[in-house]
Amino acid sequence: MDDNTIKFVVPDESTAEMKQILTSVYRSLSEKGYNPINQIVGYLLSEDPTYITNFNNARSLICKLDRDDLLQELVRHYLFD
């Protein structure tokens, strides 16, 4: 018998929405010819929405996300996934 405990994590809707929005913003920045990683990092560090293009409504999409929650999720994903 195996005594190991397995942690089962069900992604909540907010995490899925964050991923969807961040992916959409990334695509919009790429389509406009920007370096999406640099632009998103600039936004996250400064909280200045002008780092994100208005193309495809990307700026208003990323502004829907709480920046602190997004940073926490990015760090959690980096460390544990």
Protein Blocks (a to p, Z undefined) as FASTA:
>chain_A
ZZbdcddddddfklmmmmmmmmmmmmmmmmnopafklmmmmmmmnopaklpcfehhlmmm
mmmpcfklmmmmmmmmmmmZZ
